[in-house]
Amino acid sequence: MGKQRVDAGPGRRANVVKRQRRADSMRGFYLGMAGVVVAGAAFLTWQYLKPKEGVRLAAATTPVKAEGYLLGSATAPVQILEFADFECPACSNFSTITEPDVRKRIVEAGLASFRFYDFPLPQHKHTMKASNSAACANDQGKFWEMHDRIFAGQNEWAASRNPKGIFKDFAGEIGLDVPKWEECYEDGRHQARIEANRAEGERRGVSSTPSFVIGRRLVPGSLPYDVIKAYVDSATAEATASTLDGGAKTKPDSLNAAVDSANTP
């Protein structure tokens, strides 16, 4: 005997319709809530990532090239590259004692150019601020004036808790537009340049400050004038010899001995 078909009747059909409508309503509710959550997450993400008021963002450009700061002619026959830390006492000694002679007797005489590269050491807490101060002075064409003032006043600012006020005084002393310098100092726009200068030193094998690259030779230590002049003369002779067939090159042994003697306490 076959199964008997039971008619659900109008009441049961009405209940089924109600349940279906309720399910459709809940489905719409959850879909709507999901949309709200997604939109909210997108809004919060934008709030987090968007530029904050008063904060400048660096432009997405190619990496900054290490150029240092040039003194003298870029086409001079020999280049002297100094890698130094503004908070390094030996660097300050070189800047205040030996460098004036190097500038006058070598750079101004056209024998070589001199180029300064930042090489901030991690143990010096204010050296990046000093490099930043000098870079901002460079924007107004007075890097070397700030360079000299920072090294001359090293004992003063290196011992302070916050050297900004001292650097600001230096900016006024050397005739900078102080508000413009201060704006630059605060926004840190030259961070990439400073880091690029240090990276150039690392690429050349620098591990201490001051260190010099004179011609093709890396020479560490706070060198006296006579040793620097000897290296410049050697580099000049090598450059001349390279253009002459069979020219004799200066041997570095005597120069290395002079450097060892200069760096021995």
C-alpha positions in Angstrom: 0.0 0.0 0.0 1.5 3.3 -1.0 2.3 6.2 1.4 -0.5 8.6 1.9 0.3 12.2 0.9 -0.5 14.7 3.7 -1.6 18.2 2.7 0.2 20.7 4.9 -2.7 23.0 4.6 -2.7 26.8 4.4 -1.6 27.4 8.0 1.6 25.4 7.7 2.4 27.0 4.3 2.1 30.4 6.0 4.6 29.4 8.7 7.1 28.3 6.0 6.8 31.6 4.2 7.3 33.5 7.5 10.4 31.5 8.3 11.8 32.1 4.8 11.2 35.8 5.1 12.8 35.9 8.5 15.9 34.1 7.1 16.1 36.5 4.2 15.8 39.4 6.6 18.6 38.1 8.9 20.8 37.4 5.8 20.4 41.0 4.7 21.2 42.2 8.2 24.4 40.2 8.4 25.5 41.3 5.0 24.8 44.9 5.9 26.9 44.5 9.1 29.7 43.0 7.1 29.7 46.0 4.8 29.8 48.3 7.8 32.8 46.4 9.3 34.7 46.5 6.0 34.0 50.2 5.6 35.0 50.9 9.2 38.3 48.9 8.8 39.1 50.8 5.6 38.4 54.1 7.3 40.6 53.3 10.3 43.4 52.1 8.0 43.3 55.4 6.2 43.3 57.3 9.4 46.4 55.5 10.5 48.3 55.8 7.2 47.3 59.3 6.1 49.9 62.1 6.6 49.6 63.5 10.1 48.9 67.2 10.4 52.1 69.3 10.4 54.4 66.3 9.4 56.2 66.4 6.1 56.7 63.1 4.3 59.9 62.5 2.2 59.2 62.1 -1.4 59.5 58.6 -2.8 62.6 59.1 -4.9 65.7 57.3 -5.8 68.3 56.8 -3.0 70.3 59.9 -2.1 73.8 59.9 -3.6 76.7 60.4 -1.2 78.4 63.6 -2.3 79.9 65.0 0.9 80.7 68.7 1.1 83.3 70.0 -1.3 86.1 72.6 -0.6 88.1 73.6 -3.5 87.9 72.6 -7.2 86.1 69.4 -8.2 88.6 69.0 -11.0 91.7 69.3 -8.8 94.4 66.6 -9.6 94.0 64.9 -6.2 91.0 64.4 -3.9 91.3 64.3 -0.1 88.2 62.7 1.4 87.7 63.0 5.2 85.2 60.7 7.0 84.5 62.3 10.4 82.2 62.4 13.4 81.4 65.8 14.7 81.5 64.5 18.3 84.8 62.7 17.9 87.6 64.5 19.8 90.3 63.5 17.4 88.2 64.9 14.5 87.9 68.1 16.4 91.7 68.3 16.9 92.2 67.8 13.2 89.7 70.4 12.3 91.0 73.1 14.6 94.8 72.3 14.4 95.7 70.7 11.0 92.9 71.5 8.7 93.5 75.3 8.4 97.0 74.5 7.0 95.5 71.9 4.6 93.0 74.4 3.3 95.5 77.2 2.8 98.6 75.4 1.6 97.0 72.5 -0.3 93.4 73.3 -1.3 93.8 77.0 -2.0 97.0 76.3 -3.9 95.1 74.0 -6.2 97.0 70.9 -5.3 94.0 68.9 -4.1 90.3 69.3 -3.2 89.0 68.5 0.2 85.6 66.8 0.7 84.0 66.1 4.1 81.7 63.1 4.7 79.6 62.5 7.8 80.6 59.3 9.5 78.5 59.4 12.7 79.5 56.8 15.3 76.7 55.1 17.3 78.3 55.7 20.7 78.0 59.5 20.3 74.5 60.6 21.3 74.5 64.1 19.6 76.6 63.5 16.5 73.5 63.0 14.2 72.1 66.3 15.5 75.4 68.0 14.7 75.5 66.6 11.2 71.9 67.7 10.7 72.8 71.2 11.9 75.6 71.4 9.4 73.5 70.1 6.6 70.9 72.7 7.2 73.6 75.4 7.2 74.7 74.0 3.8 71.2 74.8 2.5 72.1 78.5 3.0 75.6 78.1 1.6 77.4 78.0 5.0 78.3 74.4 5.6 82.0 75.1 6.3 81.2 78.0 8.7 78.9 75.7 10.7 81.4 72.8 10.4 84.1 75.0 11.9 81.9 76.4 14.7 80.6 72.9 15.7 84.1 71.5 16.0 85.4 74.6 17.8 82.5 74.4 20.3 82.5 70.6 20.7 83.1 70.5 24.4 80.1 72.8 24.9 77.4 71.1 23.0 78.6 67.5 23.4 78.1 67.7 27.2 74.6 69.3 27.0 71.4 67.4 27.4 69.9 68.9 24.2 72.3 70.7 21.9 69.7 72.4 19.7 69.8 75.7 21.5 73.6 75.8 21.2 73.5 75.0 17.5 70.8 77.6 17.1 73.2 80.2 18.6 75.9 79.0 16.2 73.4 79.6 13.3 72.9 83.2 14.4 76.7 83.7 14.9 77.5 82.7 11.3 74.7 84.8 9.8 72.1 82.2 8.9 68.4 82.9 8.5 67.7 81.2 11.9 64.0 80.5 11.5 64.7 78.8 8.1 67.6 76.9 9.6 65.4 75.8 12.6 62.6 74.6 10.3 65.2 72.4 8.5 66.7 71.2 11.7 63.3 70.1 13.1 62.0 68.3 10.0 65.1 66.1 9.6 65.1 66.5 5.8 68.8 65.6 5.5 68.7 62.3 7.3 69.1 60.3 4.1 72.1 62.4 3.0 73.9 61.8 6.3 73.3 58.1 6.1 74.5 58.0 2.5 77.7 59.7 3.5 78.3 57.1 6.2 77.5 54.3 3.8 80.1 55.7 1.4 82.7 55.5 4.1 81.8 51.9 4.9 82.0 51.0 1.2 85.6 52.4 1.2 86.5 50.4 4.3 86.3 53.2 6.9 85.9 51.9 10.5 87.1 54.8 12.7 87.3 58.6 12.7 88.8 60.6 11.3 89.8 58.6 8.3 91.1 59.9 5.0 91.1 58.7 1.4 93.9 60.5 -0.4 94.2 59.5 -4.0 93.7 55.8 -3.8 94.9 55.2 -0.2 92.8 54.9 2.9 94.6 56.4 5.9 93.1 56.4 9.4 94.0 58.8 12.2 94.3 62.5 12.9 97.1 63.1 10.5 99.6 66.0 10.8 100.0 68.3 7.9 103.3 66.9 6.7 101.9 63.4 6.3 98.9 64.6 4.4 101.1 66.7 2.1 103.3 63.6 1.5 100.3 61.6 0.5 99.1 64.3 -1.8 102.5 64.5 -3.5 102.5 60.7 -3.9 99.0 60.7 -5.4 100.1 63.5 -7.8 103.1 61.6 -8.9 101.1 58.5 -9.5 98.6 60.4 -11.5 101.4 61.9 -13.6 103.2 58.5 -14.0 100.0 56.8 -15.2 100.0 59.1 -18.2 103.6 58.3 -19.1 104.8 55.1 -20.5 107.2 53.4 -18.0 106.9 56.2 -15.4 108.1 55.3 -11.9 105.5 55.3 -9.1 106.1 56.5 -5.6 106.5 53.6 -3.2 104.1 53.7 -0.2 106.5 52.2 2.4 107.9 55.6 3.7 104.4 57.0 3.7 103.0 54.1 5.8 105.9 54.5 8.2 105.1 58.2 8.6 101.4 57.4 9.3 102.3 54.8 11.9 104.6 57.3 13.6 101.9 60.0 13.5 99.3 57.7 15.1 101.5 56.4 17.8 100.9 58.2 21.1 
